[in-house]
């Protein structure tokens, strides 16, 4: 079909032709299509729907933890507010009080004084989710 994969991201494909540029991002079973021509995107979606079962969600509301708010005039506002609130809810920290530093300076860390994590799976999930947020929203890691 004439797509070229990105050297930096294996899920990103691009196709250039005289009608326009077609960008596709694939993550598991989600496909994000953007294009410089709305006519070309309709042709491509029709082509895919002839080959696969598709559900067209039209304008993108949410993708990989990022909310997309359409402001008009082809402008978007991207936010991870929902993703972070869901993460705080899952970690049971939705009503926690923010602190200016990550831990008290007077804390003494010891091997025997630590609390055993009840469910290491949820701990790993939270750490991974926080890493994702700081990669997609680097300013957050400075807060």
Phi and psi in degrees as GROMACS dihedral restraints (atoms count N, CA, C in turn):
[ dihedral_restraints ]
;  ai    aj    ak    al  type     phi  dphi    fc
    3     4     5     6     1    88.3    20    10
    4     5     6     7     1    16.8    20    10
    6     7     8     9     1   -86.6    20    10
    7     8     9    10     1   149.0    20    10
    9    10    11    12     1  -119.0    20    10
   10    11    12    13     1   131.4    20    10
   12    13    14    15     1   -81.5    20    10
   13    14    15    16     1   150.9    20    10
   15    16    17    18     1   -74.7    20    10
   16    17    18    19     1   144.3    20    10
   18    19    20    21     1   -74.6    20    10
   19    20    21    22     1   -26.2    20    10
   21    22    23    24     1   -97.3    20    10
   22    23    24    25     1   -15.9    20    10
   24    25    26    27     1  -145.5    20    10
   25    26    27    28     1   114.6    20    10
   27    28    29    30     1   -71.6    20    10
   28    29    30    31     1    -9.7    20    10
   30    31    32    33     1  -100.9    20    10
   31    32    33    34     1     6.9    20    10
   33    34    35    36     1  -112.8    20    10
   34    35    36    37     1   124.4    20    10
   36    37    38    39     1  -127.1    20    10
   37    38    39    40     1   144.9    20    10
   39    40    41    42     1  -132.7    20    10
   40    41    42    43     1   143.3    20    10
   42    43    44    45     1  -134.1    20    10
   43    44    45    46     1   125.7    20    10
   45    46    47    48     1  -110.3    20    10
   46    47    48    49     1   134.8    20    10
   48    49    50    51     1  -151.9    20    10
   49    50    51    52     1  -175.8    20    10
   51    52    53    54     1   -73.3    20    10
   52    53    54    55     1   -14.8    20    10
   54    55    56    57     1   -83.2    20    10
   55    56    57    58     1   -38.3    20    10
   57    58    59    60     1   171.5    20    10
   58    59    60    61     1  -174.0    20    10
   60    61    62    63     1  -109.1    20    10
   61    62    63    64     1   130.7    20    10
   63    64    65    66     1  -113.7    20    10
   64    65    66    67     1   125.0    20    10
   66    67    68    69     1  -115.0    20    10
   67    68    69    70     1   132.2    20    10
   69    70    71    72     1  -129.5    20    10
   70    71    72    73     1   133.6    20    10
   72    73    74    75     1  -120.5    20    10
   73    74    75    76     1   126.0    20    10
   75    76    77    78     1  -116.8    20    10
   76    77    78    79     1   127.9    20    10
   78    79    80    81     1  -135.6    20    10
   79    80    81    82     1   109.8    20    10
   81    82    83    84     1    53.9    20    10
   82    83    84    85     1  -104.0    20    10
   84    85    86    87     1  -113.0    20    10
   85    86    87    88     1    16.6    20    10
   87    88    89    90     1  -108.5    20    10
   88    89    90    91     1   137.1    20    10
   90    91    92    93     1  -126.9    20    10
   91    92    93    94     1   129.1    20    10
   93    94    95    96     1  -109.9    20    10
   94    95    96    97     1   122.5    20    10
   96    97    98    99     1  -118.0    20    10
   97    98    99   100     1   129.7    20    10
   99   100   101   102     1  -136.0    20    10
  100   101   102   103     1   150.2    20    10
  102   103   104   105     1  -155.1    20    10
  103   104   105   106     1   159.5    20    10
  105   106   107   108     1   -84.6    20    10
  106   107   108   109     1    -8.1    20    10
  108   109   110   111     1  -136.0    20    10
  109   110   111   112     1   121.6    20    10
  111   112   113   114     1   -65.7    20    10
  112   113   114   115     1   -29.3    20    10
  114   115   116   117     1   -61.9    20    10
  115   116   117   118     1   -44.6    20    10
  117   118   119   120     1   -66.6    20    10
  118   119   120   121     1   -36.2    20    10
  120   121   122   123     1   -66.9    20    10
  121   122   123   124     1   -36.4    20    10
  123   124   125   126     1   -65.3    20    10
  124   125   126   127     1   -39.8    20    10
  126   127   128   129     1   -63.3    20    10
  127   128   129   130     1   -43.5    20    10
  129   130   131   132     1   -67.6    20    10
  130   131   132   133     1   -41.8    20    10
  132   133   134   135     1   -63.6    20    10
  133   134   135   136     1   -39.8    20    10
  135   136   137   138     1   -61.9    20    10
  136   137   138   139     1   -43.6    20    10
  138   139   140   141     1   -60.1    20    10
  139   140   141   142     1   -46.5    20    10
  141   142   143   144     1   -65.4    20    10
  142   143   144   145     1   -40.2    20    10
  144   145   146   147     1   -68.4    20    10
  145   146   147   148     1   -24.0    20    10
  147   148   149   150     1   -71.5    20    10
  148   149   150   151     1   -26.0    20    10
  150   151   152   153     1   -99.4    20    10
  151   152   153   154     1   -30.9    20    10
  153   154   155   156     1  -135.5    20    10
  154   155   156   157     1   159.4    20    10
  156   157   158   159     1   -78.1    20    10
  157   158   159   160     1   122.4    20    10
  159   160   161   162     1  -122.8    20    10
  160   161   162   163     1   154.7    20    10
  162   163   164   165     1  -127.3    20    10
  163   164   165   166     1   108.2    20    10
  165   166   167   168     1   -85.3    20    10
  166   167   168   169     1   117.0    20    10
  168   169   170   171     1   -91.9    20    10
  169   170   171   172     1     7.4    20    10
  171   172   173   174     1    59.8    20    10
  172   173   174   175     1  -123.4    20    10
  174   175   176   177     1   -67.6    20    10
  175   176   177   178     1   137.9    20    10
  177   178   179   180     1   -70.2    20    10
  178   179   180   181     1   119.3    20    10
  180   181   182   183     1   -94.1    20    10
  181   182   183   184     1   -35.3    20    10
  183   184   185   186     1  -159.4    20    10
  184   185   186   187     1   131.9    20    10
  186   187   188   189     1  -150.2    20    10
  187   188   189   190     1   122.3    20    10
  189   190   191   192     1    51.3    20    10
  190   191   192   193     1    44.3    20    10
  192   193   194   195     1    82.6    20    10
  193   194   195   196     1     6.5    20    10
  195   196   197   198     1  -115.7    20    10
  196   197   198   199     1   121.0    20    10
  198   199   200   201     1   -79.3    20    10
  199   200   201   202     1   140.2    20    10
  201   202   203   204     1  -118.2    20    10
  202   203   204   205     1   117.0    20    10
  204   205   206   207     1  -108.4    20    10
  205   206   207   208     1   122.8    20    10
  207   208   209   210     1   -85.0    20    10
  208   209   210   211     1   120.3    20    10
  210   211   212   213     1   -96.9    20    10
  211   212   213   214     1    -3.7    20    10
  213   214   215   216     1    92.0    20    10
  214   215   216   217     1   166.4    20    10
  216   217   218   219     1    52.2    20    10
  217   218   219   220     1    35.7    20    10
  219   220   221   222     1    60.7    20    10
  220   221   222   223     1    24.7    20    10
  222   223   224   225     1  -102.2    20    10
  223   224   225   226     1   143.8    20    10
  225   226   227   228     1  -124.3    20    10
  226   227   228   229     1   150.1    20    10
  228   229   230   231     1  -118.4    20    10
  229   230   231   232     1   117.1    20    10
  231   232   233   234     1  -100.3    20    10
  232   233   234   235     1   136.4    20    10
  234   235   236   237     1  -146.8    20    10
  235   236   237   238     1   149.5    20    10
  237   238   239   240     1  -114.1    20    10
  238   239   240   241     1    22.5    20    10
  240   241   242   243     1   -57.6    20    10
  241   242   243   244     1   -48.7    20    10
  243   244   245   246     1   -61.7    20    10
  244   245   246   247     1   -44.2    20    10
  246   247   248   249     1   -59.5    20    10
  247   248   249   250     1   -45.6    20    10
  249   250   251   252     1   -69.2    20    10
  250   251   252   253     1   -40.5    20    10
  252   253   254   255     1   -63.3    20    10
  253   254   255   256     1   -41.9    20    10
  255   256   257   258     1   -62.5    20    10
  256   257   258   259     1   -39.1    20    10
  258   259   260   261     1   -65.0    20    10
  259   260   261   262     1   -44.8    20    10
  261   262   263   264     1   -62.7    20    10
  262   263   264   265     1   -38.7    20    10
  264   265   266   267     1   -63.3    20    10
  265   266   267   268     1   -46.0    20    10
  267   268   269   270     1   -66.0    20    10
  268   269   270   271     1   -32.9    20    10
  270   271   272   273     1   -85.0    20    10
  271   272   273   274     1     1.2    20    10
  273   274   275   276     1    58.0    20    10
  274   275   276   277     1    43.1    20    10
  276   277   278   279     1  -127.2    20    10
  277   278   279   280     1    20.0    20    10
  279   280   281   282     1   -64.0    20    10
  280   281   282   283     1   -30.0    20    10
  282   283   284   285     1  -105.8    20    10
  283   284   285   286     1    20.5    20    10
  285   286   287   288     1   -74.7    20    10
  286   287   288   289     1   159.1    20    10
  288   289   290   291     1   -97.0    20    10
  289   290   291   292     1   128.7    20    10
  291   292   293   294     1   -67.9    20    10
  292   293   294   295     1   149.8    20    10
  294   295   296   297     1  -122.8    20    10
  295   296   297   298     1   148.3    20    10
  297   298   299   300     1   -71.4    20    10
  298   299   300   301     1   -21.5    20    10
  300   301   302   303     1  -132.8    20    10
  301   302   303   304     1   156.6    20    10
  303   304   305   306     1   -67.4    20    10
  304   305   306   307     1   -24.8    20    10
  306   307   308   309     1  -154.8    20    10
  307   308   309   310     1   163.7    20    10
  309   310   311   312     1   -69.8    20    10
  310   311   312   313     1   138.9    20    10
  312   313   314   315     1   -68.6    20    10
  313   314   315   316     1   -24.8    20    10
  315   316   317   318     1   -85.8    20    10
  316   317   318   319     1    -0.8    20    10
  318   319   320   321     1   -66.5    20    10
  319   320   321   322     1   139.8    20    10
  321   322   323   324     1  -113.9    20    10
  322   323   324   325     1   120.4    20    10
  324   325   326   327     1   -89.8    20    10
  325   326   327   328     1   131.0    20    10
  327   328   329   330     1  -135.2    20    10
  328   329   330   331     1   160.3    20    10
  330   331   332   333     1   -69.6    20    10
  331   332   333   334     1   -42.9    20    10
  333   334   335   336     1   -80.5    20    10
  334   335   336   337     1   -20.3    20    10
  336   337   338   339     1   -87.5    20    10
  337   338   339   340     1     1.2    20    10
  339   340   341   342     1   -84.4    20    10
  340   341   342   343     1   154.9    20    10
  342   343   344   345     1   -92.0    20    10
  343   344   345   346     1   132.8    20    10
  345   346   347   348     1   -73.2    20    10
  346   347   348   349     1   131.8    20    10
  348   349   350   351     1   -73.0    20    10
  349   350   351   352     1   126.6    20    10
  351   352   353   354     1   -63.7    20    10
  352   353   354   355     1   -45.8    20    10
  354   355   356   357     1  -126.9    20    10
  355   356   357   358     1    98.2    20    10
  357   358   359   360     1   -62.0    20    10
  358   359   360   361     1   -23.7    20    10
  360   361   362   363     1   -64.5    20    10
  361   362   363   364     1   -45.7    20    10
  363   364   365   366     1   -66.2    20    10
  364   365   366   367     1   -35.9    20    10
  366   367   368   369     1   -62.3    20    10
  367   368   369   370     1   -46.9    20    10
  369   370   371   372     1   -63.3    20    10
  370   371   372   373     1   -39.1    20    10
  372   373   374   375     1   -60.8    20    10
  373   374   375   376     1   -47.1    20    10
  375   376   377   378     1   -63.9    20    10
  376   377   378   379     1   -44.0    20    10
  378   379   380   381     1   -62.2    20    10
  379   380   381   382     1   -44.1    20    10
  381   382   383   384     1   -62.9    20    10
  382   383   384   385     1   -41.7    20    10
  384   385   386   387     1   -65.1    20    10
  385   386   387   388     1   -39.7    20    10
  387   388   389   390     1   -66.4    20    10
  388   389   390   391     1   -37.3    20    10
  390   391   392   393     1   -63.0    20    10
  391   392   393   394     1   -41.9    20    10
  393   394   395   396     1   -61.4    20    10
  394   395   396   397     1   -43.9    20    10
  396   397   398   399     1   -63.0    20    10
  397   398   399   400     1   -41.7    20    10
  399   400   401   402     1   -73.4    20    10
  400   401   402   403     1   -22.3    20    10
  402   403   404   405     1   -77.1    20    10
  403   404   405   406     1   -41.8    20    10
  405   406   407   408     1   -84.2    20    10
  406   407   408   409     1   -18.7    20    10
  408   409   410   411     1  -139.7    20    10
  409   410   411   412     1    73.9    20    10
  411   412   413   414     1   -57.7    20    10
  412   413   414   415     1   -30.0    20    10
  414   415   416   417     1   -61.6    20    10
  415   416   417   418     1   -26.5    20    10
  417   418   419   420     1   -63.8    20    10
  418   419   420   421     1   -32.1    20    10
  420   421   422   423     1   -68.2    20    10
  421   422   423   424     1   -15.5    20    10
  423   424   425   426     1   -91.6    20    10
  424   425   426   427     1    -8.1    20    10
